[in-house]
Amino acid sequence: MSTSTFPSYRGHMEYVCLGCGARFNIEELHYTCPSCGGVFLLTDNSFDELKKTSAEQWRAIFDARAASKNPALRGVFRFYELMAPVLEEEDILYLGEGNTPIVDSPPALRKILGLKTAYKNDGQNPSASFKDRGMACAFSFLKSLIRTKGWTEVLAICASTGDTSAAASLYASYVGGAVKSAVILPAGKVTPQQLAQPLGSGAVVLEVPGVFDDCMKVVEHLADNYRVALLNSKNAWRILGQESYAFEVAQWYDWDMAGKSVFVPIGNAGNITAIMGGFLKLHALGIITTLPRVFGVQSHHADPVYRYYAADAGKREFKAVAVTPSVAQAAMIGNPVSFPRVRHFAEKYEAIGGAGSFQVIQVTEQQIMDSMIEANRHGHIACTQGGECLAGAKRAKELGLVSPEEILVLDATAHHLKFIGFQEMYFENTFPAEFGVTPKPELANRPELVITQAEKTALAEKDYVVKAAQNVVSRLGLAKK
């Protein structure tokens, strides 16, 4: 079969409510169960048909598609049969998402850490975050609905702390036509870089006082009462697209996940849900024979999932928390929409992988910033959430949960350039007190003036160049040729 041939398999997909088990067809946009208000998963009732193809054949198919020139198979949809196998080729949206590299930490950093770490750079997606994986799937399904139902207008909307709005507005602007785009942001809590993205893509940007959870309530009300395409992780199609992260990690390591642990920040909990779900699908088909361990990481400023799993198994009760300012803005969520999905998949994961195959680690804001700066001082491009993952890996080592022999895959969910404001505050020691972050002198860095404007003005050009060069030599200790 040609690597560019679109798959012939079509599944039979339904929404399944995690609250009451009710099932609904996919001919409409559903976000929460009309019967009980629970969140949905999308399931392919024909999934067992895929078992007729051997694990070895599936590996060969997915490996061959990695070289495809067909846009519908170049990105996350090279795993079409495992994700949304009801879409037609004409509906698949590809903007270059997926196929992000896993970059090993250099020997110097690994020596400092005493750990074999590597970053999966999801900041190299089109809008510079992992959210593009889910948007590719969600918007492909939306295109399918528009085409089959003849819709002339639909509003694509999301609540966001930055990355979701950037991704949703980018994909909406590409689709155009019937799709209009709007995003609701917490006023004053989005970096200038992240605010610039939806504005640049032409979305209507609306601000709400408060935090992400406040914005989410507005969007949920709109989704319940109007025809809108909600693009947050309540959208089960987005979760399917984000499963591609797990598929790519497994493929990168030639489908051998023994001795691997994956660290993922928990915000609205959609990504960690998708990653566990993706690995479980691969395991069900025998494509991988071992589940990697999955560690969720949360800041102590937004840690409801950590608190839930820190309690004894028989006494666990999920409670939303009031968040306080966090540098990991995308994870600063006190009532994650996808928590029921986390609990669902964690139970399935541990049933196969055993106790400890899924765990949640808590870290501090100080640890997050120190780790982000430390990672990027060693050639990475980690965002604050990537710093959160490295901090989680260090904490896991302190707790004796990981060993130097394992490979720890850290999720850099976005490009660090989205968060340079926090880097600047770190270098200038201007963090507001509520963050609780004080820069380490060895990690702080500021531009240094080589020569003053007065000296430059007073000297002839040749003398100015020599004087400036001498100052560089003095500062850096250079030796002559």
Summary of the structure (lengths in Angstrom):
residues: 481
radius of gyration: 23.5
end to end distance: 59.6
largest distance: 81.4
contacts: 1695
relative contact order: 0.11
helix: 46%
strand: 16%
